[in-house]
Amino acid sequence: MDHRGDGTCVLTKLGVGLLTCNSLAAAYRSRGDPGSVVFVLVAYAVLLLLLHSLRRFERAPAADRGRIKAAVWGLSTLLTVMFSSRVAPLMPPPVGVVVWAMAAATAGGGFWAFFVSH
């Protein structure tokens, strides 16, 4: 793909731009509900941190990847928990339990894949 001088792909910048526009629109639509606005803004910030951490991971020497890998896992687990906490209450209780079980399986599977299987 076409890269700029800093190594950032044009599609990556387009994606971040669309994410920014979508987050701003969601925050605007939620302006009457402060909890929803905070959720949108925190999710946006965590996604940006996750993208930054992934870029750092790609460029880091093998010896420095452990700490970055932990940050990637932590941020992705945080996003999983955040979205599960919004979805599970909207579902019937048995389905809410399934949502939380899937979140736990995702976080546990990510931990196993990142730290145990290697």
C-alpha angles and dihedrals in degrees: 000000000000111000130195123226093273092055094250114139117234089230090055091054090047090051093050089048091052090046089052093049092046092048092049091049091049091048090049092050089049095048092118091056112060092190092057092047090052090047092053093046094046092047089050092050092047091050091052091049089049092051090048091049092050091052090049090049092053092052100039123102114250092256093059099045098088097074093043090049089054090051091050091050092046094049094046090048090050091053091048092052092045094053093041090053089056097043103040096063090054092058131075109271097258091051090046088057089052090051091053092044090053090048091051091047091050093050092044093046091049091050091049093047094047103039113013107039096055 
